[in-house]
Amino acid sequence: MSDDVYIIGAGIHPFGRTDGRSGRDQGVYAVREALADAGVEWSDVEFAYGGSAAAGSADIMVNELGLTSVPFINVANGCATGGSALTAARNSIAAGACDIALAVGFDKHPRGAFNAKPSDYGLPLWYGETGLMLTTQFFALKIQRYMALHGISRRTLGLVAEKAFRNGTLCDHAWRRSPVDLDTILNAPMVNDPLTKYMFCSPAEGAVALILASGKKVRELGADAVRIASVAFRTRPEGSFEVFAPSISVNGGGKPTQIASNAAFEMAGIGPGDVSVAQLQDTESGAEIMHMAENGFCADGDQEQWLAEGWSEIGGKMPINTDGGCLACGEPIGASGLRQVYENTVQLRGRGGERQVPNGPKVGYSHVYGAPGLSAVAILER
């Protein structure tokens, strides 16, 4: 058994809309890119984990990649599908079950908002009839409450989106490649108060694949490797207020993101102040703001100063969502969490081009969040 598990290959299919190419085909593309980056063959992969929400089973990719009898487990865990696949692949190597493993996620969603069913989440029909199964409604209510409690302004919501689109212009795999100014964001049509259309991400297409390896295999290959310092995955605790929650406790409760973050930092033996670059779930502008605090990077309410001073910009003291995040890339559910880890791998290797974080970042932090209250955190070290 070994705690030394590394990413040696990273591949991505551009996010957005790709007519004529299925979600699974985009996954195959990403896997081939990752294999080439790692300098290994498909036949070298000893275990594989992958999934999508709307584009079919991941294991069918063996038809295109090769029939090698590799154990391939399908993963389905909402927006945390990619993070779950990474956790499983990492743990397989750490347990000594294999030396090379694959984590892959892909998706191809139809246009329009996600349309979850109440019964899929153990909820009664009345919950859907109120409109709260439409996640834009829930996210808006949650950030309204947070803004009132902690003094967050609409301008700060807009600054998050403006930063995302600006970063997206520098990123080859982003969907939204044009800047959007603050006034346009704030004065755009309101979707759910206080969030305008530019403050939400859109369902999208795309794929990401990561090749993981043991320390022994890294030395054998001489690979350009990034170490996985920790991976932590947690579900919601008692009293938390998360997506598809039918009520909120007057006494409050814990948060899955806080719990996962604390566990990841403890496993890695570091703290928030040691992080060089972070990718945080930003399904909408409010999510990035709340997750800055839930992941330990600032106190509730301090986000006002962070955004005003540019501290989360690529050249700031703690860059956040350097590829534009979900707002610029869109959210293909199966791939979104792995995109964050891909971006941190790029940054720690110094391959970010125009969006490269300066001064040689050494620690990358990623956080993905999914319904009905799941959070996964991965910390990478160079």
C-alpha positions as semicolon CSV with decimal commas, in nm:
position;residue;x (nm);y (nm);z (nm)
1;M;0,000;0,000;0,000
2;S;0,116;0,356;-0,074
3;D;-0,011;0,707;-0,017
4;D;0,201;0,832;-0,309
5;V;-0,041;0,861;-0,601
6;Y;0,026;1,095;-0,892
7;I;-0,140;1,237;-1,202
8;I;0,086;1,162;-1,497
9;G;-0,149;1,237;-1,785
10;A;-0,430;1,488;-1,840
11;G;-0,656;1,522;-2,141
12;I;-0,956;1,739;-2,219
13;H;-1,214;1,778;-2,494
14;P;-1,314;2,146;-2,527
15;F;-1,631;2,237;-2,340
16;G;-1,936;2,397;-2,500
17;R;-2,127;2,254;-2,796
18;T;-1,979;2,005;-3,046
19;D;-2,234;1,905;-3,307
20;G;-2,186;1,562;-3,457
21;R;-1,980;1,419;-3,171
22;S;-2,147;1,226;-2,888
23;G;-2,058;1,279;-2,524
24;R;-1,896;0,937;-2,512
25;D;-1,687;1,016;-2,821
26;Q;-1,569;1,330;-2,645
27;G;-1,470;1,107;-2,353
28;V;-1,268;0,881;-2,585
29;Y;-1,094;1,190;-2,724
30;A;-1,000;1,304;-2,372
31;V;-0,870;0,958;-2,276
32;R;-0,647;0,944;-2,583
33;E;-0,514;1,290;-2,502
34;A;-0,437;1,182;-2,144
35;L;-0,265;0,861;-2,256
36;A;-0,046;1,054;-2,497
37;D;0,037;1,308;-2,227
38;A;0,136;1,029;-1,988
39;G;0,335;0,840;-2,249
40;V;0,148;0,514;-2,188
41;E;-0,085;0,291;-2,387
42;W;-0,448;0,198;-2,319
43;S;-0,330;-0,156;-2,251
44;D;-0,120;-0,022;-1,961
45;V;-0,431;0,098;-1,772
46;E;-0,517;-0,154;-1,501
47;F;-0,835;0,001;-1,357
48;A;-1,081;0,260;-1,488
49;Y;-1,359;0,468;-1,337
50;G;-1,586;0,706;-1,526
51;G;-1,931;0,842;-1,575
52;S;-2,178;1,086;-1,720
53;A;-2,526;1,203;-1,632
54;A;-2,680;1,222;-1,977
55;A;-2,442;1,064;-2,229
56;G;-2,446;0,695;-2,144
57;S;-2,221;0,448;-1,966
58;A;-1,850;0,518;-1,958
59;D;-1,739;0,157;-1,985
60;I;-1,869;0,139;-2,342
61;M;-1,563;0,348;-2,439
62;V;-1,364;0,024;-2,450
63;N;-1,522;-0,036;-2,792
64;E;-1,310;0,251;-2,926
65;L;-1,015;0,238;-2,686
66;G;-0,957;-0,136;-2,707
67;L;-1,089;-0,459;-2,561
68;T;-0,822;-0,522;-2,299
69;S;-1,051;-0,670;-2,027
70;V;-0,967;-0,375;-1,801
71;P;-1,199;-0,350;-1,496
72;F;-1,413;-0,043;-1,573
73;I;-1,661;0,084;-1,313
74;N;-1,935;0,331;-1,405
75;V;-1,974;0,621;-1,163
76;A;-2,290;0,828;-1,111
77;N;-2,295;1,094;-0,840
78;G;-2,448;1,408;-0,985
79;C;-2,214;1,703;-1,022
80;A;-1,961;1,516;-0,806
81;T;-1,935;1,228;-1,059
82;G;-1,588;1,333;-1,170
83;G;-1,466;1,385;-0,815
84;S;-1,602;1,043;-0,722
85;A;-1,421;0,878;-1,015
86;L;-1,096;1,048;-0,910
87;T;-1,143;0,936;-0,550
88;A;-1,198;0,575;-0,656
89;A;-0,902;0,571;-0,896
90;R;-0,673;0,725;-0,639
91;N;-0,783;0,480;-0,369
92;S;-0,731;0,181;-0,599
93;I;-0,368;0,275;-0,646
94;A;-0,319;0,368;-0,279
95;A;-0,457;0,027;-0,178
96;G;-0,207;-0,148;-0,404
97;A;-0,469;-0,287;-0,642
98;C;-0,295;-0,137;-0,947
99;D;-0,018;0,097;-1,060
100;I;-0,200;0,284;-1,337
101;A;-0,566;0,391;-1,328
102;L;-0,799;0,613;-1,527
103;A;-1,058;0,866;-1,409
104;V;-1,279;1,000;-1,687
105;G;-1,596;1,207;-1,703
106;F;-1,800;1,334;-1,997
107;D;-2,144;1,464;-2,082
108;K;-2,365;1,610;-2,352
109;H;-2,669;1,789;-2,215
110;P;-2,961;1,925;-2,418
111;R;-3,009;2,298;-2,422
112;G;-3,207;2,448;-2,136
113;A;-3,204;2,415;-1,759
114;F;-3,154;2,085;-1,580
115;N;-3,490;1,918;-1,514
116;A;-3,457;1,693;-1,211
117;K;-3,756;1,496;-1,079
118;P;-3,856;1,525;-0,710
119;S;-3,897;1,148;-0,677
120;D;-3,533;1,093;-0,781
121;Y;-3,428;1,274;-0,465
122;G;-3,686;1,132;-0,226
123;L;-3,898;1,447;-0,236
124;P;-4,277;1,482;-0,265
125;L;-4,441;1,624;-0,576
126;W;-4,528;1,951;-0,401
127;Y;-4,159;2,039;-0,389
128;G;-4,143;2,040;-0,767
129;E;-4,472;2,229;-0,792
130;T;-4,317;2,517;-0,594
131;G;-4,048;2,549;-0,862
132;L;-3,758;2,457;-0,636
133;M;-3,650;2,159;-0,846
134;L;-3,535;2,426;-1,090
135;T;-3,195;2,487;-0,935
136;T;-3,182;2,852;-1,038
137;Q;-3,463;2,915;-0,789
138;F;-3,284;2,740;-0,504
139;F;-2,946;2,902;-0,572
140;A;-3,108;3,245;-0,582
141;L;-3,286;3,192;-0,250
142;K;-2,969;3,061;-0,087
143;I;-2,750;3,353;-0,199
144;Q;-3,024;3,604;-0,106
145;R;-3,009;3,473;0,248
146;Y;-2,628;3,472;0,251
147;M;-2,612;3,830;0,121
148;A;-2,849;3,951;0,392
149;L;-2,654;3,774;0,666
150;H;-2,304;3,874;0,555
151;G;-2,334;4,200;0,365
152;I;-2,258;4,080;0,014
153;S;-2,356;4,323;-0,265
154;R;-2,493;4,253;-0,612
155;R;-2,184;4,424;-0,749
156;T;-1,970;4,151;-0,595
157;L;-2,185;3,888;-0,765
158;G;-2,117;4,069;-1,090
159;L;-1,743;4,088;-1,028
160;V;-1,729;3,709;-0,993
161;A;-1,891;3,666;-1,335
162;E;-1,676;3,938;-1,495
163;K;-1,360;3,762;-1,371
164;A;-1,484;3,427;-1,501
165;F;-1,547;3,553;-1,854
166;R;-1,215;3,741;-1,856
167;N;-1,031;3,422;-1,759
168;G;-1,228;3,226;-2,016
169;T;-1,084;3,442;-2,296
170;L;-0,740;3,301;-2,206
171;C;-0,843;2,935;-2,201
172;D;-0,853;2,700;-2,501
173;H;-1,107;2,462;-2,347
174;A;-1,354;2,729;-2,227
175;W;-1,692;2,769;-2,395
176;R;-1,741;3,142;-2,331
177;R;-1,436;3,307;-2,487
178;S;-1,553;3,670;-2,490
179;P;-1,529;3,917;-2,201
180;V;-1,848;4,059;-2,052
181;D;-1,826;4,390;-1,867
182;L;-1,970;4,448;-1,521
183;D;-2,250;4,684;-1,630
184;T;-2,374;4,434;-1,888
185;I;-2,372;4,156;-1,629
186;L;-2,560;4,357;-1,368
187;N;-2,818;4,493;-1,613
188;A;-2,881;4,170;-1,802
189;P;-3,223;4,000;-1,777
190;M;-3,295;3,871;-1,428
191;V;-3,332;3,492;-1,409
192;N;-3,394;3,458;-1,036
193;D;-3,333;3,758;-0,813
194;P;-3,052;3,858;-0,752
195;L;-2,891;3,650;-1,029
196;T;-2,892;3,769;-1,392
197;K;-2,837;3,544;-1,691
198;Y;-2,462;3,610;-1,694
199;M;-2,431;3,495;-1,333
200;F;-2,534;3,136;-1,415
201;C;-2,345;2,861;-1,591
202;S;-2,518;2,660;-1,863
203;P;-2,549;2,285;-1,913
204;A;-2,288;2,195;-2,171
205;E;-2,074;1,928;-2,336
206;G;-1,717;1,820;-2,275
207;A;-1,488;1,554;-2,132
208;V;-1,182;1,519;-1,911
209;A;-0,956;1,221;-1,847
210;L;-0,676;1,180;-1,594
211;I;-0,416;0,903;-1,583
212;L;-0,305;0,823;-1,227
213;A;0,001;0,625;-1,127
214;S;0,183;0,494;-0,822
215;G;0,512;0,644;-0,712
216;K;0,687;0,330;-0,832
217;K;0,541;0,369;-1,181
218;V;0,624;0,741;-1,191
219;R;0,990;0,665;-1,123
220;E;0,987;0,388;-1,381
221;L;0,838;0,615;-1,649
222;G;1,020;0,935;-1,551
223;A;0,681;1,104;-1,583
224;D;0,601;1,474;-1,547
225;A;0,392;1,402;-1,240
226;V;0,179;1,599;-0,997
227;R;0,117;1,437;-0,658
228;I;-0,235;1,393;-0,521
229;A;-0,179;1,507;-0,164
230;S;-0,536;1,427;-0,059
231;V;-0,888;1,357;-0,180
232;A;-1,187;1,391;0,051
233;F;-1,554;1,328;-0,029
234;R;-1,842;1,402;0,208
235;T;-2,222;1,407;0,203
236;R;-2,444;1,652;0,388
237;P;-2,463;1,642;0,770
238;E;-2,765;1,698;0,993
239;G;-2,912;2,047;0,962
240;S;-2,732;2,151;0,644
241;F;-2,912;2,359;0,381
242;E;-2,824;2,218;0,040
243;V;-2,968;2,172;-0,309
244;F;-3,315;2,013;-0,297
245;A;-3,343;2,063;0,079
246;P;-3,717;2,079;0,162
247;S;-3,657;2,292;0,472
248;I;-3,395;2,482;0,668
249;S;-3,311;2,426;1,033
250;V;-3,356;2,725;1,265
251;N;-3,052;2,602;1,456
252;G;-2,829;2,566;1,152
253;G;-2,598;2,277;1,087
254;G;-2,276;2,170;0,925
255;K;-2,185;2,197;0,559
256;P;-2,052;1,912;0,343
257;T;-1,803;2,146;0,178
258;Q;-1,659;2,255;0,511
259;I;-1,629;1,895;0,627
260;A;-1,466;1,775;0,304
261;S;-1,231;2,073;0,301
262;N;-1,120;2,021;0,660
263;A;-1,060;1,652;0,593
264;A;-0,858;1,722;0,278
265;F;-0,638;1,978;0,450
266;E;-0,579;1,743;0,743
267;M;-0,482;1,455;0,513
268;A;-0,247;1,679;0,316
269;G;-0,094;1,828;0,631
270;I;-0,140;2,186;0,510
271;G;-0,385;2,474;0,548
272;P;-0,566;2,725;0,325
273;G;-0,272;2,964;0,343
274;D;-0,053;2,710;0,164
275;V;-0,270;2,695;-0,149
276;S;-0,133;2,860;-0,464
277;V;-0,438;2,827;-0,691
278;A;-0,796;2,707;-0,639
279;Q;-1,084;2,590;-0,855
280;L;-1,416;2,622;-0,670
281;Q;-1,766;2,516;-0,776
282;D;-1,929;2,820;-0,935
283;T;-2,257;2,695;-1,075
284;E;-2,355;3,060;-1,032
285;S;-2,176;3,365;-0,896
286;G;-2,316;3,317;-0,548
287;A;-2,174;2,965;-0,526
288;E;-1,817;3,085;-0,573
289;I;-1,870;3,349;-0,305
290;M;-2,012;3,105;-0,050
291;H;-1,756;2,837;-0,133
292;M;-1,467;3,078;-0,076
293;A;-1,567;3,084;0,290
294;E;-1,680;2,722;0,319
295;N;-1,342;2,604;0,189
296;G;-1,159;2,815;0,446
297;F;-1,006;3,082;0,222
298;C;-1,181;3,375;0,388
299;A;-1,439;3,462;0,653
300;D;-1,806;3,509;0,564
301;G;-1,846;3,863;0,430
302;D;-1,478;3,914;0,345
303;Q;-1,555;3,826;-0,018
304;E;-1,653;4,191;-0,070
305;Q;-1,293;4,299;-0,016
306;W;-1,149;3,999;-0,200
307;L;-1,333;4,084;-0,521
308;A;-1,289;4,460;-0,489
309;E;-0,913;4,423;-0,439
310;G;-0,868;4,157;-0,709
311;W;-0,723;3,901;-0,470
312;S;-0,884;3,609;-0,657
313;E;-0,757;3,719;-1,000
314;I;-0,490;3,518;-1,183
315;G;-0,226;3,761;-1,058
316;G;-0,385;3,801;-0,714
317;K;-0,281;3,655;-0,381
318;M;-0,501;3,343;-0,428
319;P;-0,626;3,291;-0,786
320;I;-0,966;3,123;-0,812
321;N;-1,114;2,956;-1,122
322;T;-0,828;3,039;-1,354
323;D;-0,994;2,879;-1,660
324;G;-1,319;3,067;-1,605
325;G;-1,484;2,796;-1,398
326;C;-1,833;2,670;-1,473
327;L;-1,945;3,021;-1,568
328;A;-1,711;3,032;-1,869
329;C;-1,679;2,661;-1,941
330;G;-2,036;2,546;-1,882
331;E;-2,122;2,237;-1,682
332;P;-2,121;1,894;-1,843
333;I;-2,199;1,715;-1,516
334;G;-1,977;1,411;-1,559
335;A;-1,671;1,615;-1,658
336;S;-1,699;1,932;-1,452
337;G;-1,522;1,819;-1,136
338;L;-1,236;1,662;-1,331
339;R;-1,198;1,985;-1,531
340;Q;-1,100;2,157;-1,208
341;V;-0,832;1,896;-1,136
342;Y;-0,716;1,915;-1,497
343;E;-0,674;2,292;-1,464
344;N;-0,473;2,259;-1,144
345;T;-0,252;1,997;-1,310
346;V;-0,189;2,240;-1,596
347;Q;-0,109;2,521;-1,354
348;L;0,129;2,318;-1,135
349;R;0,313;2,197;-1,445
350;G;0,352;2,556;-1,562
351;R;0,159;2,496;-1,885
352;G;-0,113;2,758;-1,840
353;G;0,006;2,995;-2,113
354;E;-0,167;3,333;-2,090
355;R;-0,362;3,220;-1,784
356;Q;-0,060;3,078;-1,599
357;V;-0,046;3,172;-1,232
358;P;0,287;3,349;-1,173
359;N;0,574;3,246;-0,946
360;G;0,551;2,870;-0,996
361;P;0,242;2,752;-0,803
362;K;0,312;2,449;-0,583
363;V;-0,030;2,359;-0,436
364;G;-0,357;2,334;-0,629
365;Y;-0,697;2,299;-0,461
366;S;-1,020;2,187;-0,629
367;H;-1,372;2,167;-0,491
368;V;-1,681;2,027;-0,658
369;Y;-2,034;2,034;-0,520
370;G;-2,340;1,841;-0,631
371;A;-2,700;1,770;-0,541
372;P;-2,832;1,683;-0,290
373;G;-2,536;1,810;-0,086
374;L;-2,218;1,628;-0,191
375;S;-1,871;1,781;-0,186
376;A;-1,537;1,649;-0,306
377;V;-1,203;1,822;-0,252
378;A;-0,870;1,729;-0,411
379;I;-0,535;1,885;-0,324
380;L;-0,244;1,852;-0,566
381;E;0,121;1,924;-0,491
382;R;0,417;1,980;-0,716
